[in-house]
C-alpha cells in the first residue's frame, strides 16, 4: 500500500519527511529546480542503471520508454497519460518563466474541484500508467507557487492526510494508493526553481527502490493557479534497497537510547 511509502522533498539532496522504523529502503520524492535535474539522474546512474527519456509533444498522450537496468538488461514499455477519472488529457503548448522553459509540451493541470473527489483537485491532475512497471519516474512542472496559497484545506483532509491547513500543494500517489503531499508552498521561495533562478519551473521525480509501480497520479490544490506538467519524462529502475531516506526522529531517538545504554554498560564494566 502507498501509505507505507516515504516521501522526501529535495532541493539538491534528499531530505526524508519520515521513514519506517526498520530504516529499510523507501521511495523518495524529489522537488528540484529545473537546472538541477541532473541530481535525480545522478542518483539513478550511481546505482548502475540508465535514465530513459521521452519529450512531450503536442497532442500525444502515450510515450514509449526504454532504459538499461543495473545489470545492463534492457527494459521498455509505454506510458499512457489520462486524467485521474479516466478522461482524456491532451498536451499542448509549453511554459516559460524567468528566462527558463520546460523542455517540451505540457498538460494543463490547473487545480479545480469536481464531485466525488477523494481530495479537492484530484480529478484535474494527471495519471501516468506504465505498461511495464518502473521504480523511478519524473517530469517537469510550471507555474507552481505563483499564487493561491491562502485557501484552507477541509478539516477532514488535514486530519486524514496529516497536511497543513494552507498552502499550494503538489500531491502524488502510486498505484491508486493514498496520496501524500511532498511539496507545499506558502511563498514563491518554496518553489526551488524560483529560489534558485526566479523561475516558476521545477522538477518532480520519484524513486522507489523497495518495489515497482504501475501508475503515478499527480495533482495540485492551489485553486486558481495555472499549473502545468510535462517537458521531458524520465524513466528508470534501480536495484532493490539502493536508494532510501534517513531514519525518522523516533528511530533516531531509539538509536540514541541504545548508544547511551551501550556506553553506560561499558562504563560499568570499566569500573
Sine and cosine of phi, psi and omega as CSV:
sin_phi,cos_phi,sin_psi,cos_psi,sin_omega,cos_omega
0.00,0.00,0.51,-0.86,-0.07,-1.00
-0.91,0.41,-0.44,0.90,-0.05,-1.00
-0.94,0.35,-0.05,1.00,0.12,-0.99
-1.00,0.00,-0.14,0.99,-0.03,-1.00
-0.97,0.24,0.41,-0.91,0.08,-1.00
-0.89,-0.45,0.72,-0.69,0.00,-1.00
-0.91,-0.41,0.53,-0.85,0.08,-1.00
-0.68,-0.73,0.62,-0.78,0.15,-0.99
-1.00,-0.05,0.70,-0.71,-0.12,-0.99
-0.81,-0.58,0.73,-0.69,0.16,-0.99
-0.75,-0.67,0.96,0.29,-0.03,-1.00
0.95,-0.31,-0.75,0.66,0.08,-1.00
-0.72,-0.69,0.33,-0.94,-0.05,-1.00
-0.98,0.18,0.78,-0.62,0.07,-1.00
-0.89,-0.46,0.88,-0.47,-0.07,-1.00
-0.96,0.26,0.68,-0.73,0.12,-0.99
-1.00,0.01,-0.09,1.00,-0.02,-1.00
0.33,-0.94,0.30,-0.95,-0.02,-1.00
-0.37,-0.93,0.50,-0.87,0.10,-1.00
-0.87,0.49,0.56,-0.83,-0.09,-1.00
-0.87,0.49,-0.37,0.93,0.02,-1.00
-0.94,0.35,-0.23,0.97,0.00,-1.00
0.84,0.54,0.52,0.85,0.03,-1.00
-0.99,0.16,0.17,-0.99,0.01,-1.00
-0.87,0.50,0.65,-0.76,-0.04,-1.00
-0.53,-0.85,0.36,-0.93,-0.03,-1.00
-0.89,0.46,0.56,-0.83,0.07,-1.00
-0.82,-0.57,0.72,-0.70,0.07,-1.00
-0.95,-0.30,0.80,-0.61,-0.04,-1.00
-0.98,-0.19,0.71,-0.71,0.12,-0.99
-0.83,-0.56,0.98,-0.20,-0.17,-0.99
-0.86,-0.51,0.45,-0.89,0.23,-0.97
-0.88,0.47,0.51,-0.86,-0.08,-1.00
-0.83,0.56,-0.58,0.82,-0.01,-1.00
-0.96,0.27,-0.11,0.99,-0.05,-1.00
-0.94,-0.34,0.34,0.94,0.04,-1.00
-0.85,0.53,-0.47,0.88,0.02,-1.00
-0.86,0.51,-0.42,0.91,0.06,-1.00
-0.89,0.46,-0.70,0.71,0.04,-1.00
-0.90,0.44,-0.74,0.67,-0.01,-1.00
-0.87,0.49,-0.64,0.77,-0.06,-1.00
-0.91,0.41,-0.55,0.83,0.06,-1.00
-0.88,0.47,-0.66,0.75,-0.02,-1.00
-0.94,0.33,-0.77,0.64,-0.03,-1.00
-0.92,0.40,-0.43,0.90,0.05,-1.00
-0.91,0.40,-0.33,0.94,0.05,-1.00
-1.00,-0.02,-0.05,1.00,-0.02,-1.00
0.99,-0.12,0.01,1.00,0.02,-1.00
-1.00,-0.05,0.18,-0.98,0.08,-1.00
-0.90,-0.43,0.27,-0.96,0.01,-1.00
-0.96,-0.29,0.82,-0.57,0.13,-0.99
-1.00,-0.07,0.52,-0.85,-0.02,-1.00
-0.73,-0.68,0.42,-0.91,0.11,-0.99
-0.56,-0.83,0.87,-0.49,0.01,-1.00
-0.98,0.20,0.74,-0.67,0.02,-1.00
-0.97,0.26,0.72,-0.69,0.00,-1.00
-0.81,-0.59,0.39,-0.92,-0.06,-1.00
-0.82,0.57,0.75,-0.66,0.15,-0.99
0.98,0.20,0.02,1.00,-0.06,-1.00
-0.95,-0.30,0.82,-0.57,-0.07,-1.00
-0.95,-0.31,-0.01,1.00,0.01,-1.00
-0.70,-0.71,0.68,-0.73,-0.08,-1.00
-0.71,-0.70,0.70,-0.71,0.09,-1.00
-0.99,0.16,0.55,-0.83,0.06,-1.00
-0.68,-0.73,0.47,-0.89,0.06,-1.00
-0.46,-0.89,0.51,-0.86,0.01,-1.00
-0.29,-0.96,0.12,-0.99,0.08,-1.00
-0.94,-0.34,0.73,-0.69,0.06,-1.00
-0.98,0.19,-0.06,-1.00,-0.11,-0.99
-0.92,0.39,-0.28,0.96,0.06,-1.00
-1.00,-0.01,0.00,1.00,-0.05,-1.00
0.99,0.14,0.17,0.99,0.00,-1.00
-1.00,0.07,0.68,-0.74,-0.01,-1.00
-0.97,0.25,0.56,-0.83,0.11,-0.99
-0.70,-0.71,0.59,-0.81,0.00,-1.00
-0.45,-0.90,0.27,-0.96,0.01,-1.00
0.00,-1.00,-0.23,-0.97,0.02,-1.00
-0.75,-0.66,0.72,-0.70,0.11,-0.99
-0.96,-0.27,0.75,-0.66,0.02,-1.00
-0.92,-0.39,0.71,-0.71,-0.10,-0.99
-0.92,-0.40,0.81,-0.58,0.03,-1.00
-0.70,-0.72,0.05,-1.00,0.23,-0.97
-0.97,0.22,0.40,-0.92,0.01,-1.00
-0.84,0.54,-0.44,0.90,0.03,-1.00
-1.00,0.06,0.10,0.99,0.04,-1.00
1.00,-0.05,-0.11,0.99,-0.02,-1.00
-0.97,0.25,0.21,-0.98,-0.08,-1.00
-0.95,0.31,0.63,-0.77,0.12,-0.99
-0.79,-0.61,0.88,-0.47,-0.09,-1.00
-0.90,-0.44,0.83,-0.56,0.01,-1.00
-0.98,0.20,0.52,-0.85,0.07,-1.00
-0.34,-0.94,0.45,-0.89,0.06,-1.00
0.91,0.42,-0.33,-0.94,0.00,-1.00
-0.53,-0.85,-0.28,-0.96,0.00,-1.00
-0.47,-0.88,0.71,-0.71,0.07,-1.00
-0.71,-0.70,0.52,-0.85,0.03,-1.00
-0.36,-0.93,0.74,-0.67,0.08,-1.00
0.84,0.54,0.52,0.85,0.02,-1.00
0.99,0.11,0.06,1.00,0.06,-1.00
-0.89,-0.46,0.60,-0.80,-0.03,-1.00
-0.82,-0.57,0.56,-0.83,0.18,-0.98
-0.91,0.42,0.47,-0.88,-0.21,-0.98
-1.00,0.07,0.12,0.99,0.03,-1.00
-0.27,-0.96,-0.18,-0.98,0.03,-1.00
-0.93,0.36,0.16,-0.99,-0.11,-0.99
-0.69,-0.72,0.45,-0.89,0.21,-0.98
-1.00,-0.09,0.71,-0.71,0.11,-0.99
-0.97,0.23,0.79,-0.61,0.07,-1.00
-0.77,-0.64,0.55,0.84,0.03,-1.00
-0.79,0.61,0.89,-0.46,-0.13,-0.99
-0.87,0.49,0.73,-0.68,0.10,-0.99
-0.52,-0.86,0.29,-0.96,-0.05,-1.00
-0.97,-0.26,0.46,-0.89,0.10,-1.00
-0.56,-0.83,0.26,-0.96,-0.08,-1.00
-0.94,0.35,0.54,-0.84,0.10,-1.00
0.98,0.19,0.20,0.98,-0.02,-1.00
-0.97,0.24,0.59,-0.81,0.10,-1.00
-0.92,0.39,-0.72,0.69,0.05,-1.00
-0.77,-0.64,0.72,-0.70,0.02,-1.00
-0.81,0.59,0.78,-0.63,-0.03,-1.00
0.98,-0.19,-0.20,0.98,-0.10,-1.00
-0.82,0.58,-0.78,0.63,-0.12,-0.99
-0.96,0.29,-0.22,0.98,0.05,-1.00
-1.00,0.05,0.01,1.00,-0.01,-1.00
-1.00,0.07,-0.45,-0.90,-0.03,-1.00
-0.74,-0.68,0.58,-0.82,0.17,-0.98
-0.87,-0.50,0.83,-0.55,0.05,-1.00
-0.98,-0.17,0.87,-0.48,-0.04,-1.00
-0.92,-0.40,0.83,-0.56,-0.11,-0.99
-0.98,-0.21,0.77,-0.64,0.04,-1.00
-0.94,0.34,-0.49,0.87,0.05,-1.00
-0.82,-0.58,0.91,-0.42,-0.12,-0.99
-0.82,0.57,0.55,-0.83,0.05,-1.00
-0.83,-0.55,0.19,-0.98,0.16,-0.99
-0.77,-0.64,0.26,0.97,0.16,-0.99
-0.56,-0.83,0.76,-0.65,-0.08,-1.00
-0.40,-0.92,0.58,-0.81,0.03,-1.00
-0.41,-0.91,0.29,-0.96,-0.01,-1.00
-0.39,-0.92,0.26,-0.97,-0.06,-1.00
-1.00,-0.10,0.48,-0.88,-0.06,-1.00
-0.82,-0.57,0.59,-0.81,0.09,-1.00
-0.76,-0.65,0.60,-0.80,0.16,-0.99
0.98,0.22,0.26,0.97,0.04,-1.00
-0.98,0.18,0.64,-0.77,0.05,-1.00
0.96,0.26,0.43,0.90,0.08,-1.00
-1.00,0.09,-0.41,0.91,-0.07,-1.00
-0.19,-0.98,-0.16,-0.99,0.31,-0.95
0.89,0.46,0.70,0.71,-0.05,-1.00
-0.95,-0.30,-0.01,1.00,-0.14,-0.99
-0.97,-0.23,-0.08,1.00,0.04,-1.00
-0.91,0.42,0.48,-0.88,-0.03,-1.00
-0.99,-0.17,0.80,-0.60,0.07,-1.00
-0.95,0.32,0.55,-0.83,0.04,-1.00
-0.81,0.59,0.59,-0.81,-0.04,-1.00
-0.84,0.54,-0.60,0.80,-0.01,-1.00
-0.91,0.42,-0.59,0.81,0.04,-1.00
-0.93,0.37,-0.67,0.74,0.02,-1.00
-0.85,0.52,-0.73,0.68,-0.07,-1.00
-0.97,0.26,-0.64,0.77,-0.05,-1.00
-0.93,0.37,-0.65,0.76,-0.10,-0.99
-0.97,-0.26,-0.03,1.00,0.04,-1.00
0.89,0.46,0.69,0.72,-0.07,-1.00
-0.93,-0.38,0.35,-0.94,0.03,-1.00
-0.90,0.44,0.33,-0.94,-0.02,-1.00
-0.94,0.35,-0.57,0.82,-0.08,-1.00
-0.79,-0.61,0.18,-0.98,0.04,-1.00
0.81,-0.58,0.37,-0.93,0.15,-0.99
-1.00,-0.08,0.94,-0.34,-0.15,-0.99
-0.97,-0.23,0.48,-0.88,0.17,-0.98
-0.93,-0.37,0.88,-0.47,-0.07,-1.00
-0.96,-0.27,0.49,-0.87,0.04,-1.00
-0.56,-0.83,0.58,-0.81,0.03,-1.00
-0.60,-0.80,0.53,-0.85,-0.04,-1.00
-0.88,-0.47,0.71,-0.70,0.09,-1.00
0.79,0.61,0.61,0.79,0.06,-1.00
0.96,0.27,0.16,0.99,-0.01,-1.00
-0.99,0.16,-0.09,-1.00,-0.03,-1.00
-0.90,0.44,0.65,-0.76,0.00,-1.00
-0.99,0.17,0.47,-0.88,0.08,-1.00
-0.78,-0.63,0.41,-0.91,-0.07,-1.00
-0.96,-0.27,1.00,0.01,-0.04,-1.00
-0.98,0.18,-0.23,0.97,0.00,-1.00
-0.57,-0.82,0.74,-0.68,-0.03,-1.00
-0.62,-0.78,0.87,-0.49,-0.08,-1.00
-0.99,-0.17,0.81,-0.59,0.15,-0.99
-0.95,-0.30,-0.15,0.99,0.10,-0.99
-0.41,-0.91,0.22,-0.98,-0.01,-1.00
-0.86,0.51,-0.53,0.85,-0.04,-1.00
-0.93,0.36,-0.18,0.98,0.09,-1.00
-0.97,0.26,-0.25,0.97,0.16,-0.99
-0.99,0.11,0.90,-0.44,-0.05,-1.00
-0.87,0.49,-0.46,0.89,0.05,-1.00
-0.92,0.38,-0.64,0.77,0.03,-1.00
-0.95,0.32,-0.66,0.75,0.01,-1.00
-0.89,0.46,-0.56,0.83,-0.06,-1.00
-1.00,0.05,-0.59,0.81,-0.17,-0.99
-0.54,-0.84,0.36,0.93,-0.02,-1.00
0.80,0.60,0.59,0.81,-0.02,-1.00
-0.81,-0.59,0.79,-0.62,0.02,-1.00
-0.99,0.15,0.84,0.54,0.03,-1.00
-0.76,-0.65,0.67,-0.74,0.05,-1.00
-0.47,-0.88,0.03,-1.00,-0.07,-1.00
-0.75,-0.66,0.72,-0.69,0.09,-1.00
-0.91,-0.41,0.81,-0.58,0.03,-1.00
-0.67,-0.74,0.47,-0.88,0.00,-1.00
-0.73,-0.68,0.69,-0.73,0.08,-1.00
-0.79,-0.61,0.83,-0.56,0.00,-1.00
-0.85,-0.52,1.00,-0.10,-0.02,-1.00
-1.00,0.04,0.18,0.98,0.10,-1.00
-0.99,-0.13,-0.14,0.99,-0.02,-1.00
0.09,-1.00,-0.11,-0.99,-0.02,-1.00
-0.91,-0.41,0.36,-0.93,0.09,-1.00
-0.79,-0.61,0.52,-0.86,-0.02,-1.00
-0.97,-0.24,-0.20,0.98,0.05,-1.00
-0.45,-0.90,0.49,-0.87,0.09,-1.00
-0.74,-0.68,0.78,-0.62,0.09,-1.00
-0.92,-0.38,0.74,-0.67,-0.07,-1.00
-0.74,-0.67,0.70,-0.71,0.03,-1.00
-0.39,-0.92,0.17,-0.99,0.01,-1.00
-0.81,-0.59,0.26,-0.97,0.06,-1.00
-0.72,-0.69,0.47,0.89,0.16,-0.99
-1.00,0.00,0.99,0.12,-0.17,-0.99
-0.92,0.40,0.79,-0.61,-0.08,-1.00
0.98,-0.19,-0.09,1.00,-0.01,-1.00
-1.00,0.01,0.67,-0.74,0.04,-1.00
-1.00,0.10,1.00,0.03,-0.10,-0.99
-0.98,-0.22,0.70,-0.72,0.01,-1.00
-0.71,-0.70,0.35,-0.94,0.07,-1.00
-0.58,-0.81,0.48,-0.88,0.01,-1.00
0.47,-0.88,-0.88,-0.47,-0.03,-1.00
0.96,0.27,-0.92,-0.39,0.09,-1.00
-0.84,-0.55,0.80,-0.60,0.04,-1.00
-0.99,0.12,0.58,-0.82,-0.03,-1.00
-0.81,-0.58,0.67,-0.74,-0.10,-1.00
-0.71,-0.70,0.53,-0.85,0.08,-1.00
-0.14,-0.99,0.14,-0.99,0.24,-0.97
-0.71,-0.71,0.61,-0.79,0.01,-1.00
-0.86,-0.51,0.38,-0.93,-0.01,-1.00
-0.90,0.45,0.48,-0.88,0.01,-1.00
-0.86,0.51,0.75,-0.66,0.05,-1.00
0.98,0.21,0.13,0.99,-0.08,-1.00
-1.00,0.10,-0.32,0.95,-0.05,-1.00
-0.72,-0.69,0.75,-0.66,0.02,-1.00
-0.39,-0.92,0.03,-1.00,0.03,-1.00
-0.99,-0.12,-0.50,-0.86,0.04,-1.00
-0.86,-0.51,0.36,-0.93,-0.03,-1.00
-0.87,0.49,0.56,-0.83,0.05,-1.00
-0.94,0.34,0.29,-0.96,-0.04,-1.00
-0.79,0.61,-0.63,0.78,0.00,-1.00
-0.89,0.46,-0.64,0.77,0.02,-1.00
-0.92,0.39,-0.64,0.77,0.03,-1.00
-0.90,0.43,-0.60,0.80,0.02,-1.00
-0.90,0.43,-0.69,0.72,0.03,-1.00
-0.89,0.46,-0.64,0.77,0.03,-1.00
-0.89,0.46,-0.66,0.75,0.00,-1.00
-0.90,0.44,-0.67,0.74,0.04,-1.00
-0.88,0.47,-0.63,0.78,0.02,-1.00
-0.89,0.45,-0.67,0.74,0.02,-1.00
-0.92,0.40,-0.61,0.79,0.05,-1.00
-0.90,0.44,-0.66,0.75,0.03,-1.00
-0.89,0.45,-0.66,0.75,0.03,-1.00
-0.90,0.44,-0.66,0.75,0.02,-1.00
-0.90,0.44,-0.65,0.76,0.00,-1.00
-0.90,0.43,-0.65,0.76,0.01,-1.00
-0.90,0.44,-0.62,0.78,0.03,-1.00
-0.91,0.41,-0.62,0.79,0.02,-1.00
-0.91,0.42,-0.66,0.75,0.01,-1.00
-0.89,0.45,-0.65,0.76,0.00,-1.00
-0.91,0.42,-0.65,0.76,0.00,-1.00
-0.92,0.40,-0.61,0.80,0.02,-1.00
-0.92,0.40,0.00,0.00,0.00,0.00
